[in-house]
Amino acid sequence: MPASNRTVDMLVGAFDLNQRRKFELKNADGKTIVDLYFKPITRADRKKAQQLSGTEEALDISTQMLCQMAELEDGTKAFAAADAAKLQRQLPESVLNEIELFLFGVGEEAGLDEAKND
């Protein structure tokens, strides 16, 4: 069986890991503070975030994943790994949750269905 016909190669070739989704972070007045961009998460990304967080605590891992995955429009990293603790201490949990839920794609089905109906 030629290498190009291997199942693993077909699977990997079917998904574009460079395609990014945009999240507009807005303040209480509705003004955009910053646009964050996220590529699809791989299992390797999740394992790296778990290793960097040094814990099994899901909240710590998810914030570390945010710091690892968030990019600015030009592709530069939006956060350093060390920013995780500051984000957890000084950002309202509702805001951090909103960003992390977007990162993990939670609740996007409803958003996509609503967008299709517009």
N, C-alpha and C positions, 0 to 999 in steps of 0.2 A: 504494500500500500504506500503510495507516494506521500511524502511529508505534508504536502498541501491538502491532502484528503483526510488527514487525521481529525478526529472529532474535536480534540482540544483546540486545534488550529482554526477549525470552523467556528467554534464558540468564541474564542478570543477575537477573531476577525469580525465578528458580528456586532461588537460593541465598541463605541468610540469613547475612550477614556479622556479625551481632550475636550469634549463638549462640556461647556460650563452652564450652570444655572445662576441667575442673578437674584440676589436678595437686597431689597432696598430697606435699610434701617432708618426709621423715622423717629423723630422726637415726639413728645406729647402734642405739639402743635401741628404735626403732620409734615414737618419740613424734613427732607431727606438729609441725614447726617453723613452716611457713607453707603456706597453700593459694595456688597460683598459677592464674590463669585465662587462657586463650588463645582469641582469636577466630581464625577462619580466616585464613591468610596469603594475601595477594594478590601479584601480580607487582610492583605498586607498592611494597609493603612490602619485598620482597626487594631491589629496586633501591635503595630508600632506605637499607637496612642496608648494602648494598655501598658506597654513596657515603659514608656516615658512617664506615665502617671504614677507608676510604682505601686498600684493598688488594684483591687478588684471592684472598687466603688464605682458604680455606673455613672454617677454625676461627675466624678473627677475624670473618668475616661472620656465622657462626651465633651467636656470642656477642653480637654487636651486634643481631642479630635478636631474641634472647632479651630483651635490655634494652629493645628497642623494643616488643615484643609482650606481655610479661608484665604482668598486672594483678592487683591485689588484689580481694577480694570486692566492694568498693564501686565498682570500676571505675577507681580511680586507678592510675597506673603504679607497678609494683613496683620498677623500677630507672630510673636516669638513664643516658643514653648513656655518660657517663664511667665508669659502674660496670663496663663490660666488662673493662677491664684488671685491676681488682681481683678480679673473679670468676675470671679466667684465672690470676692469680698466687696467690690465697689459698684457692681452693676445690678440693677433690680433683677431678681430671679425671673420675673415674667419676661423681661427682655432677653435674657440669656436663654431661657426656654424657647422663646419664639425663634431665635436664630438656630439653635441646635435642632429643633424639630424640622425646620426647613432643610438643614444640612442632611438629616437622616431621611428626608422625604415623607415625614409623617403628616398626614392630612392633605397631601397633594391631590389625591383622587377627587376629593370634593371640589378643590380649586379648579382642577382641569375640567370637571363636569360643568361647573358654573361658567367657566370661560367658553365652553362649547355652546352653551345656551344663550350667550350674549349675541 
